[in-house]
């Protein structure tokens, strides 16, 4: 009796998911330009027309991969910022959400940091940071007003805070030391203790 059982045929949704997974790995390793449609097809065990049928082109598949990773990370950070908590705790949770995403979906993060898809010419990671900055601006503006500082400065400080977290995340992607909880704690230590001592009208100490 033969042991060669017929392989189960994938549904359209299963095939699409498989191609996205294969594309994610190749795009993370080689980038959009360094990956060919032939390589994707070979790794997925399909013919090139199957990829065209689902995504229209290599760029179409790349856009789908980026959109998927974009929303996974954005949803994670949004969830961290939406829960009821003090502003400092919200910043901690948002930093941890980014570091956890990097830890668990390293390929996805590499892709978000790389080539911009046609749907987001300014860059997927830059687009995501803009969304997050808007949320943080609202939180900081309320906190500044509560402390008697200018709520209008919240937008500027939100850029600084999100930029600091993002740059640290890029560094941690490769180092992975110390652990993410320690990194998040140090991030918030710098950010929040700095915010605690803010002056209403800061001045440069050096001659302009």
Number of C-alpha atoms within 10 A of each C-alpha: 3 4 5 6 6 6 6 6 8 10 9 10 10 11 17 18 13 14 23 22 13 18 26 24 18 20 25 19 14 12 18 21 10 9 16 15 17 14 14 24 18 13 12 18 10 14 13 17 13 14 22 14 10 15 18 12 15 20 15 17 25 23 21 18 24 28 16 14 21 19 12 14 22 19 13 17 24 17 14 21 22 11 11 9 12 10 16 17 15 20 25 20 22 24 26 23 23 22 26 17 19 22 17 10 14 17 17 23 23 20 26 24 15 17 20 19 21 13 13 15 11 12 16 24 23 16 15 16 16 15 14 19 22 15 17 24 22 15 21 23 21 16 18 18 14 11 13 9 17 15 18 15 15 23 19 13 18 22 17 14 21 21 14 15 21 18 11 16 25 16 11 18 16 10 10 14 11 10 12 20 14 11 20 23 14 13 19 20 14 12 18 17 12 10 14 9 8 13 9 12 7 7 7 6 6 5 4 4
